[in-house]
């Protein structure tokens, strides 16, 4: 098999696998990922065919991953910084992720994590506004079940910290209704149990 054809097939296989994962996670149509993956695969395979340059297949797949998953990778980096207490750096990383042309799912993931960061910083009104906005936009099926649970749970935490216990209970129960066996459901159950005892 010629190297350009191998690169093209690897690129298309990558796109197929990651598009299927998006569908399994119920993150909506992965149109941006498919488009970016196919265009990049065609460009690299075409360049390899025209110039006889040897692109290592593993490096090509790594490049494809870094470019198509850039927003998710930056979200993970921002989350790591936020957990370590470097909130200013985390906010900069989230803003950078929003400037790198995220798809609908990526944009909602960034906004969700910006809302969580606002909770860490004590900006509860901002957190509530962002998290409610994310849930309002998630109706198109772009957020995925895990992130939807995270959004409901963190919105419940924000309401609880503001002393709005009825709204907090609604959000914690929404987590249980959405995905009862998730890590967020366990945390929501604990929060609801504390509320009953308190």
C-alpha angles and dihedrals in degrees: 000000000000117000094241091052091047091052091049092049092047090051093050091047090050091051092048094050096047093043089053090050090053090052093047090051088049094237095144128247112341093214096143093049092049093047095046093044095049094045092048092046092050092047095050094042090048092049091049091050095047099043103028088231113159112233112189107234094224092051089048092053090046090052090048090051094048093049099043096040096041095119095047091048090051090049089054090049091048091049091051091051092047092051089053090053097252094129096161092055091045091054091051091051092050091050090050090051090054090052093054096076100260121196118241093272094048092048092052091047091053092048091048090054092045087056091051089049089053088055090053089050093048094246093135099162091052091046093051092048093050095044092048089049091051092051090048091054094041091076090092089068095251100121102063126224097273094052092043089056090047090052094050091045095049091045087054090051091050092049091048092051089051090051093248095135099167092055090044091054091050091054094045089050089049088059090053091048094048101047114353096185098051127111087247091055090055091050091046090051090052091049092049092048091052089050091053092049095042 
